[in-house]
Amino acid sequence: MISAIICTYNREKYITECLEHLRIACQNKMLEVLVVDNNSTDSSASLIKGYLDSHPDFPGRYILETKQGLSHARNRGIKEAKGDILVFLDDDSMVAPDYLEQLRKALDSHPDAGAFGGRITPLFEDGKTPRWLCRWSLSWVSGLDMGAETKEFPKNKYPIGANMGFRRSVLEKTGVFNPELGRSGKNLMGGEEKDLFQRIKAAGHKIIYLPELKVEHVIPQSRTTLDYIRRFGDGVGRSERIRSKAEGTYAKRLLAEAVKWCATLVLLFAYCLTLRPECGATLVLFRAHVTRGLLSRAR
């Protein structure tokens, strides 16, 4: 059985559309959908319950997780799920109609895959692609496109939470998401996905990219502003500090940050030469805030 886990927090604008796309993708009863509400204060809870009541054939279940934080919500979903395949989708992710069919085919063809991630196309709510968007900043808006071929994720690159999954047997060996990492309310810390995928890879399991596993991910205008990029960079830096300190690799992470600064400055120069200075300047802004978060004490 496949368990699709959707963790939600104040997404009244998107959550029913997310569920409708998943309902259309349902092929048979070998699926359950868990909607984990992480203390939403808007009308999300009533909308979810109303949707499930109006679609009795849809295998969905509402769960309230009162411990605030995305990692707590995801871990609750894992605990409640009955499937041997656990798929995580964001509450503003819209799966393709053949999503579940493609997932079953891919996993049957790759029984050695312990975890996986699919293609994510940003769907900008205002219809405008940010001028600063480039291949190096695509992940800031949860975008992922590694081409049309199935492959293992390369070193230091991992699936993105809007479209990722695991075999339960793997999580039973490696553990689940670290509650000290990940978003909580308006806090933009991350790192919980990277932390888990690194443990999975260290245990010898393959993490594969499945290009046929497609979702569109809604990106509101608020996530394309420079203020968001600053806060996002701060959150990435703080989470990296916590993760590397716990692993005893903080000094190594600082060295890696220096290398990333060199690459960022090279990209700034290159984008200026190609008359796309917004791309380079925004990469510098993001890197500056990652460094600030990495050097500051976690708050």
N, C-alpha and C positions, 0 to 999 in steps of 0.2 A: 504493500500500500504506500501511496505517496501522501505525505502530510505537507500542505502548504500553510506556512505560518506568516501572518501579516501582523506586525506590531504597529500600533497606531497611537498617535498623540495629537489631538486637536486638528484632525484632518476632515472636518465635516464637508469641505468643498470637494474632496476627491474620493472618499472611502467607498461610497456606493458604486461609483464608476469602476473603481478597482475590482470590486466584487463581481460586478456585471461582466467584465472582461474574463474573469476567471470562470464564471458560470458558463459562458459561451464555450470556453476551452474544455469543459468537462466532457470526457468521453464515456466514462462508465462509473460505477460506484466505488472503484478502487482508489478513491481520493477522499481526503477530509481537509477541510479548511478551518484553521483556528485563527480567530481575530482577537489578538491580545491588546486590550485597551489599557494603556499605561496612565490612568488617572486623567483622561481628557476632561476639560472643563467646558467645552463647547457642546454641540448637539450630536457629537460622533456616536455616543453610546445608543441614543434613541434611534439614530439613522441605521446603525448596524442591526440592532434588534428588529427594527421595522422591515429591513430588507430580508433578513432571514425568515421572519414570520410570513412574508409575502411570497417567498420562494421555498416552500416546504420540501421540494425535491433536491434543493441545493444542500450538499453535505457540510454546512457551516456551523460553527459553534462560537459563541461570544464568551470571552474570558476576561475578567478584570484582574490586573496585576497592580497592587497598591504600592509596591516598592518602586520608587521613581528611578528611571534609567532604562535606556534601550537594552543594555545587557541583561538586566533583570527580566525585562519583558521577553526577550528572546529565550532566555533560559527557562522561563515559565512555559513558553510554547514547546520547547524540547521535552520538558517533563510531562506535559499533557498529551503530546502527540502519540499516536499509535502506529504510525508508519515506519517502515525501515528506510525510506528515503525522505529527508527533511528539506523542503524548499523554503527559502526566505525571500519574501517580496516586500518592497516598501508599500506604504499605504497610498502612494501616488504612482505606483507602477501599473502599467496596463499591458497585460500579457497578450501575445499574438494568439489568434484562434487555434493554431495547431501546437501551442506550447506544450501541453501535456503529452500529446502524441509524439512530438519530437524528443521530449525528455525520456520517455520510455524506450524509444528506439536507441537513443544515444547511450543510455546506461546498459542496455542489453549488449551493445557493441563494445562497451568499455567496462567490463566487470572489475577491472583492477583500479578504477577511479574511486578514490576515497572522498573526494570533494570536487565541485565543479562550479563554473560560472558561465553565464551567457552574455550575449550581446545586449548592450543598453544604448538606446538612442535618446538623447535629451529632447524633450518636447517643450519648447519655450512657450510659456503661457501667453506672453504678449506677441508671439510670432516673430520676435526679433532675436537673431543670434548676436551675442555680445561681440563687440569689436575686438575684445582682448582674447577671445577663445582661440586656442590652437591645440595641437596634438599633446602638448605638455600640460595644458590646463584642463583637458577634457574631463579628467577624473574629479575636478572640483564640482562639476555638475553631474556627477555619477555616470558619466559616459564611458563606454567601453566598446572598442571595436579593434580586434586583433586579426581581422581578415576573415576569409571564407573557409579556412581549413581548421579542422579540429586539431588541437595541439596541447601539449602541457604548458602551463604557465611558466614563463622563464623566471630566473632568480630575481627576487625582490619585486615581483609583480603578482598581484593576487586578484581573485574575483571581487566584485563590489556588491555591497549588501542589498541593492535594489533587485538583484537577480543572481542568487547564489544558492548552493545546496550541499548537503553532506549525507553520507551513509551513516545511519545511527550506530552501526558497529564501530565506526571510526571514532565518533565522539565518546563512546563508552570507554575507549582506550586513552584518548588524548584530553578529555575534559571538555567543558563548555566555555562560554564567553566569560571573560574576567569582568566582574561588576565594577571594579575600580576604573575601568576604561569605558569609553562609549558615551554617547550623548545622554544628557539628563535634562529634561525640560528645554530651556533655551541655551544650555551649555553646549558648545560645539566641539567638545572633546571627541576624539575618535580612537582608533588604534586597536579596538577590541577584535575587529575582523583580522587585521594583520597578525595580531598576537596568536589567534587560534589557527590561522593558516600556517604560520611558522611552526607551531607545534605539530600539526598534521604532517607537514613536509619532513620535519625532523624525525618523525616516527616511521618514515619510509613510504608514505602513501602518495599516490599521484593526485595532482590537482589539475583538471583539464578544462580547457576553454571549448565551449560548445556554441559555435556561431549560429546554429539553427535555433537556439533557445533565445527567442527575441522578446524584449519588452520595450515599451516607450515609457520614459520617466518624465513626469511633469515637473518643470522647473519654473517656479514663480519668479516674477520680476525681482522680488526681494533677495533672491539668491544670485543675482547677477551684478549687485552693486559692489563698489570698492569697500564699503563698510563691512559687508558680509565676508569678503575675501580676507580682510584684516582679522575679523573674529574667527574665521575658519582656520587661518594660519596659526593664530594663537592657540586654538584648540588642538591642532595637529602637533604643535611643538610641546604642549603640556603633556599630551598623551604619550608622545615619544619619550619624554623625560621619565614618566612613571614606568613605562614598559622597559626601557633600557636600564633604569636603576634596579628594577626587580630582577632583571637577567644578569646584572653585573657587567653590562656592556656599554655603560654611559660614555666612557672615554672613547670607545670605538665609534659610538654614534656621533659624538662631537667631531671626530675626524671626518666622518662621512658628510657631516653638514658643511665642513670646509670645502670638500670636493664638490658638493652640490652648489655652493656659492660660485665656484670657478665656472661650472657648467652654465649657471644662470647668467653670469656676466658675458660669457661667450654668446649665449642666445640673445641677450639684449643687443649686443653689437650686430648680430646677424639680422635680427628683425628690424633694426634701424636702417640697415643697408637695403632691405627689401621693402622699405616704406610701410612697415607695420609696427611702429614704435609702441602702440598700445599693448601689443602682445608681450614684448620684452619688458616694458615698465611694470606691467601687472605681475609678471613672474618675479621681478625683483621685490615688489611689495609683499607678495605672498611669502617669499623666502625670508624676508626681514622679520615677519611676524612669526614664522615657524622658529627661527633662531631665538627670538625673544621668549617664546613659550618654552623652548628647550632649555634656556638658561635660567628661567624664573622658577621659583618654588611652586609646585602644584597647588592650586587653590580649589 
